[in-house]
Amino acid sequence: MLGNLIGGFITILIGVTLAPTVANQIQAAKDPDSNASTPSNITGSSASIIGLTTLFYCLAVAGAGIGIAVVGLKQGGVM
C-alpha cells in the first residue's frame, strides 16, 4: 500500500518536473526558428492539436499518479 502511494507521488513529481521541457519542445515544433514573422509548417487543425499536447501530457501524468495511488488505497482497504 505505502509503496503504491509513494510510487504515485513520484510519478506525479517526475511528470511535473518534465512538463516545462515538454512545453518547450512543443513550442519549438510549432515555431522551429523562434521567429514569429516566418510561417511554420504546422497550421490549421494540426497546430491546434499540437498546442493541446502539453495539456494531454499533464492530464496523463496526473491520471497515472492518481491511478497508482488508488490501487494502493484499495489494497490497504481504505477505499
Contacts in CASP RR format, 6 or more apart in sequence:
PFRMAT RR
TARGET T0000
AUTHOR 0000-0000-0000
METHOD contacts of the structure
MODEL  1
MLGNLIGGFITILIGVTLAPTVANQIQAAKDPDSNASTPSNITGSSASII
GLTTLFYCLAVAGAGIGIAVVGLKQGGVM
1 72 0 8 1.000
1 73 0 8 1.000
1 75 0 8 1.000
1 76 0 8 1.000
1 77 0 8 1.000
1 78 0 8 1.000
3 72 0 8 1.000
4 68 0 8 1.000
4 69 0 8 1.000
4 71 0 8 1.000
4 72 0 8 1.000
4 73 0 8 1.000
4 75 0 8 1.000
5 69 0 8 1.000
5 72 0 8 1.000
5 73 0 8 1.000
7 65 0 8 1.000
7 68 0 8 1.000
7 69 0 8 1.000
8 64 0 8 1.000
8 65 0 8 1.000
8 66 0 8 1.000
8 67 0 8 1.000
8 68 0 8 1.000
8 69 0 8 1.000
9 65 0 8 1.000
9 69 0 8 1.000
11 61 0 8 1.000
11 64 0 8 1.000
11 65 0 8 1.000
11 68 0 8 1.000
12 61 0 8 1.000
12 62 0 8 1.000
12 65 0 8 1.000
15 61 0 8 1.000
16 58 0 8 1.000
16 61 0 8 1.000
19 54 0 8 1.000
19 57 0 8 1.000
19 58 0 8 1.000
19 61 0 8 1.000
22 53 0 8 1.000
22 54 0 8 1.000
22 57 0 8 1.000
23 54 0 8 1.000
26 50 0 8 1.000
26 51 0 8 1.000
26 53 0 8 1.000
26 54 0 8 1.000
28 34 0 8 1.000
29 42 0 8 1.000
29 50 0 8 1.000
30 40 0 8 1.000
30 42 0 8 1.000
30 47 0 8 1.000
30 50 0 8 1.000
30 51 0 8 1.000
31 40 0 8 1.000
32 40 0 8 1.000
32 41 0 8 1.000
40 47 0 8 1.000
42 50 0 8 1.000
70 79 0 8 1.000
73 79 0 8 1.000
END
